[in-house]
């Protein structure tokens, strides 16, 4: 999540993703392809990348078949691939740049699913990067595009721009007030989806949500982005107002203060508890209840100690107890280094 | 709990109390006395105290009728009076020295209930102090003593020595192992009582217990003390062995580490939670799981933030929220000063 520019609205917006879904003109959709055809497509994408000096310098290729289950899940935790991409790894591959802000899934639901990430709210910058990459790849791969339907995709819901813009939001105060599901219902009428980013329950882990457009047809990329940006700004203001109110509560101040102390001192830390505590701390920083901690660092910590990513870092299979212990250790070290 | 001598077994024994129960020869038992008779007795005790230079210099008198309910409850929390002493304050008074290690209740169940406290396990020293005070008071007040029955007391269970020796023990590991009730049953056959010191449930607050003799007849003070001392040493060894085992557990290490961090950082602290956390910290110090903290300081903190004592320090009636907030503040300040 490195970014030279100032990061916008990062008290609420963790990061911005632009996804572009593309298919090659002369190749059947993924569901109709054999494994060897998929491997051949991987080769073609690899050639397209290697032909471009800019891309070949920054991208590395990960053959999904070569990964352990844990390594693959870690890619999901790092927002590099979708959970669906794991269901069948055969003939699937991933191109990813060094800081993991740009990636290309090959043979997910569609031939090409490219994704650009920016820290905070930065739809325009993320789109420009994705658009540039799209142009380069299109030159060699020739994406299927129809004058009336736009980019052709396997699932018709993606027809048109084939673009999903998505914001990862931290909404602890709106969640606390119970307003998220009402907001979510209203947004759905505006062509946007707001849903928990982590965990499947009504109370998503860490109060992390994803706001994205679900209409790709009948409006341009810029219109979709402007729409999302405008709604996001309203949501951000609502969250901030709710936070200001919440921060007055002594109970909340207590919770925030304890949460940081527990992260700094625990010897065992379960994933669910961690997500709740880091959410409390992030809120506390935003509300000025505790000393500032860089949001980017909090985001990094959040990803670093996710179950699979932690296990990969551990270098071997871990028992649940070992994982909780390693997580607590990583968190303590991380926070101590930040303070040093 | 100040003490020049090294404090013995203070990892398990919080403090030692010797109680002596006495009645004046020429005065009816308390239950038969009118309020004015009780006040007259207070006067006689006051005279006995003032006649002795050593006593008059160190004792102050507290008329129980002059206290607010909260101030009176604070005396219970500081182990200076019994809870029964509060039930009816009329004609009742308390003499107490400056560091609150020696006190005399006048007109509790009996005319005189004197009490000496020592930090840690120190039955002999506490008894010597109590015995010396007893001798001084006896000279002026002439306690009722029968060749066959010993000291005469209103309740026959106290006949004989009229002495209760009691040890305040911290038994977190034995409690955790569930062994306390079994031990308690066995001790009762040996003429000793082991019961929770704080709270009335099966799980006494803070794992604080009281071990005391319940036989005062048929054996001398020295025999009773030797008996209690010997049983206490066995109990201390059992607790230490259980602690060593418990300290191996990662869960327990986690609990201890978190408990200290929460005490250092909470903004609100309920009494029950505090007692559990301070118990965990005390255990952690004893087991070497955290940096040493002086036991005497932990004991001081434990008393300082008890509900009534805290309210008295607050100087006004506190709402439950204010009390929890003040408690958290006192604890944070106290621990910070210890670290400084």
Contacts between the chains, C-beta under 8 A, distances in Angstrom:
chain1	res1	chain2	res2	distance
A	250	B	267	6.2
A	250	B	268	6.0
A	250	B	321	6.6
A	250	B	325	6.1
A	251	B	268	6.6
A	253	B	267	4.8
A	254	B	266	5.7
A	254	B	267	3.8
A	254	B	268	4.2
A	254	B	328	7.2
A	257	B	265	4.7
A	257	B	266	6.5
A	257	B	267	5.3
A	258	B	261	7.9
A	258	B	262	5.5
A	258	B	265	5.8
A	258	B	266	5.5
A	258	B	267	7.9
A	260	B	265	7.0
A	261	B	258	7.9
A	261	B	261	3.9
A	261	B	262	6.1
A	261	B	264	6.4
A	261	B	265	3.6
A	261	B	266	7.9
A	262	B	258	5.5
A	262	B	261	6.1
A	262	B	262	6.9
A	264	B	261	6.4
A	265	B	257	4.7
A	265	B	258	5.8
A	265	B	260	7.0
A	265	B	261	3.6
A	266	B	254	5.7
A	266	B	257	6.5
A	266	B	258	5.5
A	266	B	261	7.9
A	267	B	250	6.2
A	267	B	253	4.8
A	267	B	254	3.8
A	267	B	257	5.3
A	267	B	258	7.9
A	268	B	250	6.0
A	268	B	251	6.6
A	268	B	254	4.1
A	321	B	250	6.6
A	325	B	250	6.1
A	328	B	254	7.2
